């Protein structure tokens, strides 16, 4: 998983198209879904503060009207946020504990947009 995270993060800031940015974000979300503790650890190990940057971009995509446009994007986000919320508090890296406060509101925002995405299939 670390190779996948490192490869994705190497292109995280240099993505020139929205589709590539979204694809990079989704790879990281999938890593977090697969193993939340290891995923966040590998993201943070890539560069100090990178896990917070990842979460900030993810939550920006959640709040943006077309940040997560497809049904798949929304379902992936809901499942991954659920996996993160199930983590033991002690396993959450200290710099990310503030982000945990907005996870529930982020999940609710995705749930609100899900019917519209399903209707637009």
Jmol script that loads the backbone (N, CA, C; Angstrom):
load data "model"
ATOM      1  N   UNK A   1       0.816  -1.194   0.000  1.00  0.00           N
ATOM      2  CA  UNK A   1       0.000   0.000   0.000  1.00  0.00           C
ATOM      3  C   UNK A   1       0.863   1.263   0.000  1.00  0.00           C
ATOM      4  N   UNK A   2       2.014   1.204   0.644  1.00  0.00           N
ATOM      5  CA  UNK A   2       2.861   2.392   0.729  1.00  0.00           C
ATOM      6  C   UNK A   2       3.330   2.855  -0.651  1.00  0.00           C
ATOM      7  N   UNK A   3       3.629   1.936  -1.537  1.00  0.00           N
ATOM      8  CA  UNK A   3       4.056   2.302  -2.896  1.00  0.00           C
ATOM      9  C   UNK A   3       2.919   3.030  -3.618  1.00  0.00           C
ATOM     10  N   UNK A   4       1.709   2.544  -3.448  1.00  0.00           N
ATOM     11  CA  UNK A   4       0.547   3.174  -4.085  1.00  0.00           C
ATOM     12  C   UNK A   4       0.345   4.581  -3.534  1.00  0.00           C
ATOM     13  N   UNK A   5       0.428   4.723  -2.223  1.00  0.00           N
ATOM     14  CA  UNK A   5       0.265   6.043  -1.596  1.00  0.00           C
ATOM     15  C   UNK A   5       1.354   6.991  -2.077  1.00  0.00           C
ATOM     16  N   UNK A   6       2.594   6.540  -2.084  1.00  0.00           N
ATOM     17  CA  UNK A   6       3.701   7.410  -2.506  1.00  0.00           C
ATOM     18  C   UNK A   6       3.570   7.829  -3.964  1.00  0.00           C
ATOM     19  N   UNK A   7       3.183   6.905  -4.829  1.00  0.00           N
ATOM     20  CA  UNK A   7       3.009   7.233  -6.245  1.00  0.00           C
ATOM     21  C   UNK A   7       1.884   8.240  -6.431  1.00  0.00           C
ATOM     22  N   UNK A   8       0.795   8.032  -5.735  1.00  0.00           N
ATOM     23  CA  UNK A   8      -0.343   8.953  -5.833  1.00  0.00           C
ATOM     24  C   UNK A   8       0.029  10.331  -5.311  1.00  0.00           C
ATOM     25  N   UNK A   9       0.679  10.393  -4.166  1.00  0.00           N
ATOM     26  CA  UNK A   9       1.039  11.686  -3.587  1.00  0.00           C
ATOM     27  C   UNK A   9       2.094  12.423  -4.406  1.00  0.00           C
ATOM     28  N   UNK A  10       2.893  11.692  -5.150  1.00  0.00           N
ATOM     29  CA  UNK A  10       3.880  12.344  -6.024  1.00  0.00           C
ATOM     30  C   UNK A  10       3.194  13.183  -7.097  1.00  0.00           C
ATOM     31  N   UNK A  11       1.957  12.835  -7.419  1.00  0.00           N
ATOM     32  CA  UNK A  11       1.200  13.566  -8.441  1.00  0.00           C
ATOM     33  C   UNK A  11       0.041  14.368  -7.853  1.00  0.00           C
ATOM     34  N   UNK A  12      -0.061  14.397  -6.548  1.00  0.00           N
ATOM     35  CA  UNK A  12      -1.208  15.007  -5.868  1.00  0.00           C
ATOM     36  C   UNK A  12      -1.325  16.499  -6.162  1.00  0.00           C
ATOM     37  N   UNK A  13      -0.214  17.198  -6.164  1.00  0.00           N
ATOM     38  CA  UNK A  13      -0.233  18.646  -6.405  1.00  0.00           C
ATOM     39  C   UNK A  13      -0.063  19.014  -7.870  1.00  0.00           C
ATOM     40  N   UNK A  14       0.378  18.077  -8.686  1.00  0.00           N
ATOM     41  CA  UNK A  14       0.677  18.417 -10.078  1.00  0.00           C
ATOM     42  C   UNK A  14      -0.412  17.997 -11.059  1.00  0.00           C
ATOM     43  N   UNK A  15      -1.522  17.467 -10.560  1.00  0.00           N
ATOM     44  CA  UNK A  15      -2.611  17.047 -11.448  1.00  0.00           C
ATOM     45  C   UNK A  15      -3.155  18.251 -12.201  1.00  0.00           C
ATOM     46  N   UNK A  16      -3.214  18.128 -13.524  1.00  0.00           N
ATOM     47  CA  UNK A  16      -3.620  19.266 -14.349  1.00  0.00           C
ATOM     48  C   UNK A  16      -5.105  19.250 -14.701  1.00  0.00           C
ATOM     49  N   UNK A  17      -5.760  18.108 -14.573  1.00  0.00           N
ATOM     50  CA  UNK A  17      -7.178  18.038 -14.903  1.00  0.00           C
ATOM     51  C   UNK A  17      -7.981  17.643 -13.664  1.00  0.00           C
ATOM     52  N   UNK A  18      -9.247  18.001 -13.671  1.00  0.00           N
ATOM     53  CA  UNK A  18     -10.116  17.639 -12.549  1.00  0.00           C
ATOM     54  C   UNK A  18     -10.263  16.126 -12.421  1.00  0.00           C
ATOM     55  N   UNK A  19     -10.315  15.426 -13.557  1.00  0.00           N
ATOM     56  CA  UNK A  19     -10.451  13.971 -13.512  1.00  0.00           C
ATOM     57  C   UNK A  19      -9.235  13.319 -12.862  1.00  0.00           C
ATOM     58  N   UNK A  20      -8.051  13.817 -13.173  1.00  0.00           N
ATOM     59  CA  UNK A  20      -6.838  13.253 -12.582  1.00  0.00           C
ATOM     60  C   UNK A  20      -6.771  13.579 -11.090  1.00  0.00           C
ATOM     61  N   UNK A  21      -7.160  14.809 -10.707  1.00  0.00           N
ATOM     62  CA  UNK A  21      -7.198  15.181  -9.289  1.00  0.00           C
ATOM     63  C   UNK A  21      -8.155  14.272  -8.524  1.00  0.00           C
ATOM     64  N   UNK A  22      -9.334  14.053  -9.116  1.00  0.00           N
ATOM     65  CA  UNK A  22     -10.321  13.192  -8.478  1.00  0.00           C
ATOM     66  C   UNK A  22      -9.817  11.754  -8.376  1.00  0.00           C
ATOM     67  N   UNK A  23      -9.167  11.269  -9.419  1.00  0.00           N
ATOM     68  CA  UNK A  23      -8.623   9.904  -9.400  1.00  0.00           C
ATOM     69  C   UNK A  23      -7.568   9.757  -8.296  1.00  0.00           C
ATOM     70  N   UNK A  24      -6.695  10.737  -8.161  1.00  0.00           N
ATOM     71  CA  UNK A  24      -5.683  10.698  -7.100  1.00  0.00           C
ATOM     72  C   UNK A  24      -6.348  10.698  -5.725  1.00  0.00           C
ATOM     73  N   UNK A  25      -7.341  11.551  -5.559  1.00  0.00           N
ATOM     74  CA  UNK A  25      -8.057  11.619  -4.292  1.00  0.00           C
ATOM     75  C   UNK A  25      -8.724  10.287  -3.980  1.00  0.00           C
ATOM     76  N   UNK A  26      -9.326   9.675  -4.991  1.00  0.00           N
ATOM     77  CA  UNK A  26     -10.010   8.402  -4.783  1.00  0.00           C
ATOM     78  C   UNK A  26      -9.055   7.267  -4.433  1.00  0.00           C
ATOM     79  N   UNK A  27      -7.864   7.280  -4.985  1.00  0.00           N
ATOM     80  CA  UNK A  27      -6.873   6.252  -4.623  1.00  0.00           C
ATOM     81  C   UNK A  27      -6.562   6.360  -3.136  1.00  0.00           C
ATOM     82  N   UNK A  28      -6.362   7.587  -2.659  1.00  0.00           N
ATOM     83  CA  UNK A  28      -6.057   7.773  -1.240  1.00  0.00           C
ATOM     84  C   UNK A  28      -7.253   7.410  -0.363  1.00  0.00           C
ATOM     85  N   UNK A  29      -8.462   7.757  -0.809  1.00  0.00           N
ATOM     86  CA  UNK A  29      -9.665   7.394  -0.050  1.00  0.00           C
ATOM     87  C   UNK A  29      -9.778   5.877   0.030  1.00  0.00           C
ATOM     88  N   UNK A  30      -9.501   5.185  -1.078  1.00  0.00           N
ATOM     89  CA  UNK A  30      -9.541   3.719  -1.073  1.00  0.00           C
ATOM     90  C   UNK A  30      -8.506   3.131  -0.119  1.00  0.00           C
ATOM     91  N   UNK A  31      -7.330   3.731  -0.041  1.00  0.00           N
ATOM     92  CA  UNK A  31      -6.302   3.261   0.904  1.00  0.00           C
ATOM     93  C   UNK A  31      -6.787   3.426   2.342  1.00  0.00           C
ATOM     94  N   UNK A  32      -7.424   4.552   2.612  1.00  0.00           N
ATOM     95  CA  UNK A  32      -7.966   4.792   3.948  1.00  0.00           C
ATOM     96  C   UNK A  32      -9.097   3.816   4.247  1.00  0.00           C
ATOM     97  N   UNK A  33      -9.913   3.534   3.255  1.00  0.00           N
ATOM     98  CA  UNK A  33     -10.993   2.568   3.439  1.00  0.00           C
ATOM     99  C   UNK A  33     -10.434   1.166   3.718  1.00  0.00           C
ATOM    100  N   UNK A  34      -9.430   0.766   2.954  1.00  0.00           N
ATOM    101  CA  UNK A  34      -8.834  -0.566   3.097  1.00  0.00           C
ATOM    102  C   UNK A  34      -8.254  -0.765   4.497  1.00  0.00           C
ATOM    103  N   UNK A  35      -7.494   0.224   4.965  1.00  0.00           N
ATOM    104  CA  UNK A  35      -6.897   0.149   6.298  1.00  0.00           C
ATOM    105  C   UNK A  35      -6.701   1.583   6.792  1.00  0.00           C
ATOM    106  N   UNK A  36      -7.653   2.108   7.569  1.00  0.00           N
ATOM    107  CA  UNK A  36      -7.578   3.509   7.981  1.00  0.00           C
ATOM    108  C   UNK A  36      -6.294   3.886   8.718  1.00  0.00           C
ATOM    109  N   UNK A  37      -5.858   3.067   9.644  1.00  0.00           N
ATOM    110  CA  UNK A  37      -4.667   3.397  10.425  1.00  0.00           C
ATOM    111  C   UNK A  37      -3.431   3.419   9.534  1.00  0.00           C
ATOM    112  N   UNK A  38      -3.228   2.362   8.752  1.00  0.00           N
ATOM    113  CA  UNK A  38      -2.057   2.293   7.876  1.00  0.00           C
ATOM    114  C   UNK A  38      -2.139   3.350   6.781  1.00  0.00           C
ATOM    115  N   UNK A  39      -3.316   3.549   6.204  1.00  0.00           N
ATOM    116  CA  UNK A  39      -3.475   4.545   5.146  1.00  0.00           C
ATOM    117  C   UNK A  39      -3.071   5.932   5.613  1.00  0.00           C
ATOM    118  N   UNK A  40      -3.592   6.351   6.762  1.00  0.00           N
ATOM    119  CA  UNK A  40      -3.225   7.671   7.293  1.00  0.00           C
ATOM    120  C   UNK A  40      -1.748   7.736   7.664  1.00  0.00           C
ATOM    121  N   UNK A  41      -1.222   6.645   8.193  1.00  0.00           N
ATOM    122  CA  UNK A  41       0.199   6.605   8.547  1.00  0.00           C
ATOM    123  C   UNK A  41       1.076   6.772   7.305  1.00  0.00           C
ATOM    124  N   UNK A  42       0.763   6.057   6.239  1.00  0.00           N
ATOM    125  CA  UNK A  42       1.568   6.152   5.018  1.00  0.00           C
ATOM    126  C   UNK A  42       1.445   7.524   4.368  1.00  0.00           C
ATOM    127  N   UNK A  43       0.255   8.098   4.411  1.00  0.00           N
ATOM    128  CA  UNK A  43       0.071   9.443   3.844  1.00  0.00           C
ATOM    129  C   UNK A  43       0.898  10.444   4.638  1.00  0.00           C
ATOM    130  N   UNK A  44       0.861  10.345   5.958  1.00  0.00           N
ATOM    131  CA  UNK A  44       1.619  11.267   6.807  1.00  0.00           C
ATOM    132  C   UNK A  44       3.127  11.021   6.684  1.00  0.00           C
ATOM    133  N   UNK A  45       3.520   9.754   6.497  1.00  0.00           N
ATOM    134  CA  UNK A  45       4.947   9.423   6.373  1.00  0.00           C
ATOM    135  C   UNK A  45       5.541   9.989   5.082  1.00  0.00           C
ATOM    136  N   UNK A  46       4.706  10.191   4.074  1.00  0.00           N
ATOM    137  CA  UNK A  46       5.191  10.737   2.808  1.00  0.00           C
ATOM    138  C   UNK A  46       5.775  12.131   3.023  1.00  0.00           C
ATOM    139  N   UNK A  47       5.071  12.923   3.819  1.00  0.00           N
ATOM    140  CA  UNK A  47       5.516  14.276   4.132  1.00  0.00           C
ATOM    141  C   UNK A  47       4.741  14.743   5.362  1.00  0.00           C
ATOM    142  N   UNK A  48       5.425  15.291   6.351  1.00  0.00           N
ATOM    143  CA  UNK A  48       4.713  15.754   7.543  1.00  0.00           C
ATOM    144  C   UNK A  48       3.618  16.768   7.171  1.00  0.00           C
ATOM    145  N   UNK A  49       2.430  16.533   7.681  1.00  0.00           N
ATOM    146  CA  UNK A  49       1.296  17.403   7.389  1.00  0.00           C
ATOM    147  C   UNK A  49       0.490  16.976   6.179  1.00  0.00           C
ATOM    148  N   UNK A  50       0.947  15.950   5.461  1.00  0.00           N
ATOM    149  CA  UNK A  50       0.263  15.527   4.234  1.00  0.00           C
ATOM    150  C   UNK A  50      -1.100  14.904   4.531  1.00  0.00           C
ATOM    151  N   UNK A  51      -1.225  14.208   5.648  1.00  0.00           N
ATOM    152  CA  UNK A  51      -2.520  13.606   5.986  1.00  0.00           C
ATOM    153  C   UNK A  51      -3.561  14.694   6.195  1.00  0.00           C
ATOM    154  N   UNK A  52      -3.172  15.775   6.830  1.00  0.00           N
ATOM    155  CA  UNK A  52      -4.098  16.896   7.025  1.00  0.00           C
ATOM    156  C   UNK A  52      -4.445  17.542   5.681  1.00  0.00           C
ATOM    157  N   UNK A  53      -3.461  17.681   4.805  1.00  0.00           N
ATOM    158  CA  UNK A  53      -3.700  18.232   3.464  1.00  0.00           C
ATOM    159  C   UNK A  53      -4.675  17.341   2.701  1.00  0.00           C
ATOM    160  N   UNK A  54      -4.473  16.040   2.774  1.00  0.00           N
ATOM    161  CA  UNK A  54      -5.382  15.095   2.128  1.00  0.00           C
ATOM    162  C   UNK A  54      -6.799  15.258   2.656  1.00  0.00           C
ATOM    163  N   UNK A  55      -6.953  15.288   3.983  1.00  0.00           N
ATOM    164  CA  UNK A  55      -8.289  15.426   4.562  1.00  0.00           C
ATOM    165  C   UNK A  55      -8.929  16.762   4.190  1.00  0.00           C
ATOM    166  N   UNK A  56      -8.139  17.823   4.182  1.00  0.00           N
ATOM    167  CA  UNK A  56      -8.671  19.139   3.796  1.00  0.00           C
ATOM    168  C   UNK A  56      -9.191  19.121   2.367  1.00  0.00           C
ATOM    169  N   UNK A  57      -8.441  18.510   1.463  1.00  0.00           N
ATOM    170  CA  UNK A  57      -8.884  18.445   0.060  1.00  0.00           C
ATOM    171  C   UNK A  57     -10.103  17.552  -0.094  1.00  0.00           C
ATOM    172  N   UNK A  58     -10.129  16.481   0.669  1.00  0.00           N
ATOM    173  CA  UNK A  58     -11.272  15.582   0.621  1.00  0.00           C
ATOM    174  C   UNK A  58     -12.527  16.302   1.097  1.00  0.00           C
ATOM    175  N   UNK A  59     -12.419  17.019   2.220  1.00  0.00           N
ATOM    176  CA  UNK A  59     -13.579  17.733   2.738  1.00  0.00           C
ATOM    177  C   UNK A  59     -13.965  18.914   1.850  1.00  0.00           C
ATOM    178  N   UNK A  60     -13.000  19.504   1.171  1.00  0.00           N
ATOM    179  CA  UNK A  60     -13.330  20.539   0.186  1.00  0.00           C
ATOM    180  C   UNK A  60     -14.124  19.932  -0.959  1.00  0.00           C
ATOM    181  N   UNK A  61     -13.716  18.763  -1.410  1.00  0.00           N
ATOM    182  CA  UNK A  61     -14.458  18.073  -2.477  1.00  0.00           C
ATOM    183  C   UNK A  61     -15.862  17.713  -2.013  1.00  0.00           C
ATOM    184  N   UNK A  62     -15.998  17.345  -0.749  1.00  0.00           N
ATOM    185  CA  UNK A  62     -17.317  17.011  -0.201  1.00  0.00           C
ATOM    186  C   UNK A  62     -18.225  18.245  -0.218  1.00  0.00           C
ATOM    187  N   UNK A  63     -17.675  19.376   0.161  1.00  0.00           N
ATOM    188  CA  UNK A  63     -18.473  20.602   0.268  1.00  0.00           C
ATOM    189  C   UNK A  63     -18.773  21.241  -1.084  1.00  0.00           C
ATOM    190  N   UNK A  64     -17.947  20.945  -2.100  1.00  0.00           N
ATOM    191  CA  UNK A  64     -18.107  21.538  -3.414  1.00  0.00           C
ATOM    192  C   UNK A  64     -19.211  20.817  -4.174  1.00  0.00           C
ATOM    193  N   UNK A  65     -20.024  21.564  -4.887  1.00  0.00           N
ATOM    194  CA  UNK A  65     -21.172  21.004  -5.612  1.00  0.00           C
ATOM    195  C   UNK A  65     -20.786  19.808  -6.480  1.00  0.00           C
ATOM    196  N   UNK A  66     -19.761  19.935  -7.302  1.00  0.00           N
ATOM    197  CA  UNK A  66     -19.357  18.842  -8.193  1.00  0.00           C
ATOM    198  C   UNK A  66     -18.004  18.252  -7.808  1.00  0.00           C
ATOM    199  N   UNK A  67     -17.629  18.396  -6.551  1.00  0.00           N
ATOM    200  CA  UNK A  67     -16.345  17.861  -6.103  1.00  0.00           C
ATOM    201  C   UNK A  67     -16.297  16.350  -6.127  1.00  0.00           C
ATOM    202  N   UNK A  68     -17.418  15.723  -5.825  1.00  0.00           N
ATOM    203  CA  UNK A  68     -17.565  14.269  -5.885  1.00  0.00           C
ATOM    204  C   UNK A  68     -18.820  14.005  -6.710  1.00  0.00           C
ATOM    205  N   UNK A  69     -18.708  14.058  -8.034  1.00  0.00           N
ATOM    206  CA  UNK A  69     -19.902  14.103  -8.884  1.00  0.00           C
ATOM    207  C   UNK A  69     -20.664  12.795  -9.063  1.00  0.00           C
ATOM    208  N   UNK A  70     -19.981  11.677  -8.985  1.00  0.00           N
ATOM    209  CA  UNK A  70     -20.630  10.401  -9.324  1.00  0.00           C
ATOM    210  C   UNK A  70     -21.158   9.688  -8.086  1.00  0.00           C
ATOM    211  N   UNK A  71     -22.084   8.792  -8.327  1.00  0.00           N
ATOM    212  CA  UNK A  71     -22.617   7.956  -7.254  1.00  0.00           C
ATOM    213  C   UNK A  71     -21.468   7.191  -6.592  1.00  0.00           C
ATOM    214  N   UNK A  72     -20.564   6.655  -7.393  1.00  0.00           N
ATOM    215  CA  UNK A  72     -19.419   5.910  -6.862  1.00  0.00           C
ATOM    216  C   UNK A  72     -18.618   6.776  -5.894  1.00  0.00           C
ATOM    217  N   UNK A  73     -18.352   8.037  -6.276  1.00  0.00           N
ATOM    218  CA  UNK A  73     -17.565   8.938  -5.427  1.00  0.00           C
ATOM    219  C   UNK A  73     -18.233   9.123  -4.068  1.00  0.00           C
ATOM    220  N   UNK A  74     -19.527   9.302  -4.099  1.00  0.00           N
ATOM    221  CA  UNK A  74     -20.274   9.544  -2.870  1.00  0.00           C
ATOM    222  C   UNK A  74     -20.336   8.286  -2.006  1.00  0.00           C
ATOM    223  N   UNK A  75     -20.577   7.150  -2.610  1.00  0.00           N
ATOM    224  CA  UNK A  75     -20.622   5.903  -1.841  1.00  0.00           C
ATOM    225  C   UNK A  75     -19.266   5.573  -1.238  1.00  0.00           C
ATOM    226  N   UNK A  76     -18.211   5.748  -2.018  1.00  0.00           N
ATOM    227  CA  UNK A  76     -16.860   5.517  -1.511  1.00  0.00           C
ATOM    228  C   UNK A  76     -16.581   6.418  -0.319  1.00  0.00           C
ATOM    229  N   UNK A  77     -16.961   7.669  -0.428  1.00  0.00           N
ATOM    230  CA  UNK A  77     -16.733   8.619   0.656  1.00  0.00           C
ATOM    231  C   UNK A  77     -17.502   8.231   1.910  1.00  0.00           C
ATOM    232  N   UNK A  78     -18.755   7.859   1.754  1.00  0.00           N
ATOM    233  CA  UNK A  78     -19.571   7.479   2.912  1.00  0.00           C
ATOM    234  C   UNK A  78     -18.961   6.271   3.622  1.00  0.00           C
ATOM    235  N   UNK A  79     -18.559   5.268   2.858  1.00  0.00           N
ATOM    236  CA  UNK A  79     -17.991   4.055   3.457  1.00  0.00           C
ATOM    237  C   UNK A  79     -16.642   4.359   4.110  1.00  0.00           C
ATOM    238  N   UNK A  80     -15.811   5.163   3.448  1.00  0.00           N
ATOM    239  CA  UNK A  80     -14.492   5.488   4.004  1.00  0.00           C
ATOM    240  C   UNK A  80     -14.627   6.347   5.263  1.00  0.00           C
ATOM    241  N   UNK A  81     -15.542   7.317   5.244  1.00  0.00           N
ATOM    242  CA  UNK A  81     -15.762   8.128   6.450  1.00  0.00           C
ATOM    243  C   UNK A  81     -16.263   7.261   7.598  1.00  0.00           C
ATOM    244  N   UNK A  82     -17.097   6.301   7.289  1.00  0.00           N
ATOM    245  CA  UNK A  82     -17.571   5.370   8.321  1.00  0.00           C
ATOM    246  C   UNK A  82     -16.412   4.575   8.912  1.00  0.00           C
ATOM    247  N   UNK A  83     -15.510   4.128   8.043  1.00  0.00           N
ATOM    248  CA  UNK A  83     -14.331   3.390   8.522  1.00  0.00           C
ATOM    249  C   UNK A  83     -13.462   4.271   9.414  1.00  0.00           C
ATOM    250  N   UNK A  84     -13.307   5.526   9.042  1.00  0.00           N
ATOM    251  CA  UNK A  84     -12.515   6.443   9.863  1.00  0.00           C
ATOM    252  C   UNK A  84     -13.182   6.692  11.211  1.00  0.00           C
ATOM    253  N   UNK A  85     -14.501   6.832  11.209  1.00  0.00           N
ATOM    254  CA  UNK A  85     -15.212   7.093  12.464  1.00  0.00           C
ATOM    255  C   UNK A  85     -15.179   5.889  13.403  1.00  0.00           C
ATOM    256  N   UNK A  86     -14.916   4.706  12.872  1.00  0.00           N
ATOM    257  CA  UNK A  86     -14.818   3.502  13.697  1.00  0.00           C
ATOM    258  C   UNK A  86     -13.443   3.339  14.333  1.00  0.00           C
ATOM    259  N   UNK A  87     -12.482   4.151  13.936  1.00  0.00           N
ATOM    260  CA  UNK A  87     -11.132   4.039  14.499  1.00  0.00           C
ATOM    261  C   UNK A  87     -11.140   4.362  15.988  1.00  0.00           C
ATOM    262  N   UNK A  88     -10.285   3.658  16.720  1.00  0.00           N
ATOM    263  CA  UNK A  88     -10.081   3.994  18.123  1.00  0.00           C
ATOM    264  C   UNK A  88      -9.457   5.383  18.200  1.00  0.00           C
ATOM    265  N   UNK A  89      -9.894   6.171  19.154  1.00  0.00           N
ATOM    266  CA  UNK A  89      -9.394   7.538  19.285  1.00  0.00           C
ATOM    267  C   UNK A  89      -7.872   7.578  19.433  1.00  0.00           C
ATOM    268  N   UNK A  90      -7.324   6.606  20.107  1.00  0.00           N
ATOM    269  CA  UNK A  90      -5.871   6.584  20.332  1.00  0.00           C
ATOM    270  C   UNK A  90      -5.078   6.319  19.056  1.00  0.00           C
ATOM    271  N   UNK A  91      -5.709   5.754  18.023  1.00  0.00           N
ATOM    272  CA  UNK A  91      -4.994   5.465  16.779  1.00  0.00           C
ATOM    273  C   UNK A  91      -5.052   6.623  15.785  1.00  0.00           C
ATOM    274  N   UNK A  92      -5.836   7.636  16.111  1.00  0.00           N
ATOM    275  CA  UNK A  92      -5.933   8.809  15.234  1.00  0.00           C
ATOM    276  C   UNK A  92      -4.711   9.693  15.490  1.00  0.00           C
ATOM    277  N   UNK A  93      -3.938   9.995  14.451  1.00  0.00           N
ATOM    278  CA  UNK A  93      -2.771  10.869  14.648  1.00  0.00           C
ATOM    279  C   UNK A  93      -3.193  12.218  15.237  1.00  0.00           C
ATOM    280  N   UNK A  94      -2.420  12.707  16.166  1.00  0.00           N
ATOM    281  CA  UNK A  94      -2.736  13.947  16.890  1.00  0.00           C
ATOM    282  C   UNK A  94      -3.121  15.117  15.978  1.00  0.00           C
ATOM    283  N   UNK A  95      -2.366  15.399  14.906  1.00  0.00           N
ATOM    284  CA  UNK A  95      -2.719  16.553  14.069  1.00  0.00           C
ATOM    285  C   UNK A  95      -4.062  16.403  13.354  1.00  0.00           C
ATOM    286  N   UNK A  96      -4.599  15.189  13.308  1.00  0.00           N
ATOM    287  CA  UNK A  96      -5.845  14.955  12.573  1.00  0.00           C
ATOM    288  C   UNK A  96      -7.073  14.915  13.468  1.00  0.00           C
ATOM    289  N   UNK A  97      -6.886  14.974  14.744  1.00  0.00           N
ATOM    290  CA  UNK A  97      -8.030  14.858  15.652  1.00  0.00           C
ATOM    291  C   UNK A  97      -9.040  15.986  15.480  1.00  0.00           C
ATOM    292  N   UNK A  98      -8.580  17.151  15.081  1.00  0.00           N
ATOM    293  CA  UNK A  98      -9.503  18.259  14.807  1.00  0.00           C
ATOM    294  C   UNK A  98     -10.428  17.939  13.642  1.00  0.00           C
ATOM    295  N   UNK A  99      -9.918  17.238  12.647  1.00  0.00           N
ATOM    296  CA  UNK A  99     -10.710  16.904  11.458  1.00  0.00           C
ATOM    297  C   UNK A  99     -11.843  15.948  11.801  1.00  0.00           C
ATOM    298  N   UNK A 100     -11.684  15.180  12.854  1.00  0.00           N
ATOM    299  CA  UNK A 100     -12.714  14.208  13.214  1.00  0.00           C
ATOM    300  C   UNK A 100     -14.024  14.907  13.579  1.00  0.00           C
ATOM    301  N   UNK A 101     -13.949  16.140  14.010  1.00  0.00           N
ATOM    302  CA  UNK A 101     -15.152  16.874  14.399  1.00  0.00           C
ATOM    303  C   UNK A 101     -16.053  17.182  13.210  1.00  0.00           C
ATOM    304  N   UNK A 102     -15.485  17.274  12.024  1.00  0.00           N
ATOM    305  CA  UNK A 102     -16.286  17.628  10.846  1.00  0.00           C
ATOM    306  C   UNK A 102     -16.672  16.409  10.009  1.00  0.00           C
ATOM    307  N   UNK A 103     -16.268  15.225  10.428  1.00  0.00           N
ATOM    308  CA  UNK A 103     -16.574  14.030   9.634  1.00  0.00           C
ATOM    309  C   UNK A 103     -18.062  13.743   9.543  1.00  0.00           C
ATOM    310  N   UNK A 104     -18.760  13.877  10.622  1.00  0.00           N
ATOM    311  CA  UNK A 104     -20.189  13.588  10.597  1.00  0.00           C
ATOM    312  C   UNK A 104     -20.902  14.579   9.684  1.00  0.00           C
ATOM    313  N   UNK A 105     -20.560  15.843   9.783  1.00  0.00           N
ATOM    314  CA  UNK A 105     -21.197  16.832   8.898  1.00  0.00           C
ATOM    315  C   UNK A 105     -20.811  16.574   7.444  1.00  0.00           C
ATOM    316  N   UNK A 106     -19.588  16.110   7.207  1.00  0.00           N
ATOM    317  CA  UNK A 106     -19.166  15.760   5.848  1.00  0.00           C
ATOM    318  C   UNK A 106     -19.961  14.588   5.306  1.00  0.00           C
ATOM    319  N   UNK A 107     -20.155  13.581   6.138  1.00  0.00           N
ATOM    320  CA  UNK A 107     -20.939  12.417   5.720  1.00  0.00           C
ATOM    321  C   UNK A 107     -22.374  12.819   5.419  1.00  0.00           C
ATOM    322  N   UNK A 108     -22.951  13.686   6.244  1.00  0.00           N
ATOM    323  CA  UNK A 108     -24.323  14.159   6.005  1.00  0.00           C
ATOM    324  C   UNK A 108     -24.422  14.928   4.694  1.00  0.00           C
ATOM    325  N   UNK A 109     -23.412  15.725   4.404  1.00  0.00           N
ATOM    326  CA  UNK A 109     -23.391  16.491   3.150  1.00  0.00           C
ATOM    327  C   UNK A 109     -23.376  15.538   1.951  1.00  0.00           C
ATOM    328  N   UNK A 110     -22.601  14.481   2.032  1.00  0.00           N
ATOM    329  CA  UNK A 110     -22.541  13.499   0.943  1.00  0.00           C
ATOM    330  C   UNK A 110     -23.883  12.790   0.803  1.00  0.00           C
ATOM    331  N   UNK A 111     -24.488  12.427   1.931  1.00  0.00           N
ATOM    332  CA  UNK A 111     -25.810  11.785   1.886  1.00  0.00           C
ATOM    333  C   UNK A 111     -26.838  12.697   1.222  1.00  0.00           C
ATOM    334  N   UNK A 112     -26.760  14.001   1.483  1.00  0.00           N
ATOM    335  CA  UNK A 112     -27.691  14.960   0.872  1.00  0.00           C
ATOM    336  C   UNK A 112     -27.558  14.976  -0.644  1.00  0.00           C
ATOM    337  N   UNK A 113     -26.340  14.873  -1.147  1.00  0.00           N
ATOM    338  CA  UNK A 113     -26.105  14.928  -2.587  1.00  0.00           C
ATOM    339  C   UNK A 113     -26.280  13.603  -3.311  1.00  0.00           C
ATOM    340  N   UNK A 114     -26.404  12.523  -2.561  1.00  0.00           N
ATOM    341  CA  UNK A 114     -26.506  11.193  -3.166  1.00  0.00           C
ATOM    342  C   UNK A 114     -27.754  11.031  -4.043  1.00  0.00           C
ATOM    343  N   UNK A 115     -28.947  11.426  -3.619  1.00  0.00           N
ATOM    344  CA  UNK A 115     -30.121  11.261  -4.496  1.00  0.00           C
ATOM    345  C   UNK A 115     -29.993  11.987  -5.827  1.00  0.00           C
ATOM    346  N   UNK A 116     -29.402  13.160  -5.815  1.00  0.00           N
ATOM    347  CA  UNK A 116     -29.209  13.913  -7.040  1.00  0.00           C
ATOM    348  C   UNK A 116     -28.241  13.179  -7.978  1.00  0.00           C
ATOM    349  N   UNK A 117     -27.177  12.608  -7.402  1.00  0.00           N
ATOM    350  CA  UNK A 117     -26.209  11.852  -8.201  1.00  0.00           C
ATOM    351  C   UNK A 117     -26.853  10.600  -8.780  1.00  0.00           C
ATOM    352  N   UNK A 118     -27.682   9.931  -7.992  1.00  0.00           N
ATOM    353  CA  UNK A 118     -28.363   8.722  -8.469  1.00  0.00           C
ATOM    354  C   UNK A 118     -29.329   9.083  -9.589  1.00  0.00           C
ATOM    355  N   UNK A 119     -30.047  10.181  -9.439  1.00  0.00           N
ATOM    356  CA  UNK A 119     -31.001  10.612 -10.469  1.00  0.00           C
ATOM    357  C   UNK A 119     -30.302  11.005 -11.769  1.00  0.00           C
ATOM    358  N   UNK A 120     -29.074  11.475 -11.660  1.00  0.00           N
ATOM    359  CA  UNK A 120     -28.332  11.920 -12.841  1.00  0.00           C
ATOM    360  C   UNK A 120     -27.518  10.851 -13.516  1.00  0.00           C
ATOM    361  N   UNK A 121     -27.660   9.596 -13.096  1.00  0.00           N
ATOM    362  CA  UNK A 121     -26.873   8.487 -13.665  1.00  0.00           C
ATOM    363  C   UNK A 121     -26.842   8.512 -15.147  1.00  0.00           C
TER     364      UNK A 121
END
end "model"
wireframe off; spacefill off
backbone 0.3
color backbone group
